[in-house]
Amino acid sequence: MNLAELTEAMHQFVSAQGWYQSDSPRPQTLRNLAISLSLEANEVLEHFQWTERLDDPRALADELADVALYLLQIASIAGIDLEQAVLDKLDKNYQRKWET
């Protein structure tokens, strides 16, 4: 499955929950989604809060999936081609001079 297909699957899920409805208790605005993305990213950190080792790979995978889903939704709603954005950023990073 590619990013476009994952994005479509994400939209189908969000729609099935009714979260795109105007009266949704979970409005899918860019602001709300950005906050949710940040919160989920912080849940990734919880897996390493007091240890260097990964104790529960499946739980970490769930949190990473949450991050990815919010990222896909933000990019889609904002009209950003995430695949192209990643490629463009990689190109920029290759041009950067990294401090040693």
Order of alpha helices (4+ residues) and beta strands (2+ residues): alpha-alpha-alpha-alpha
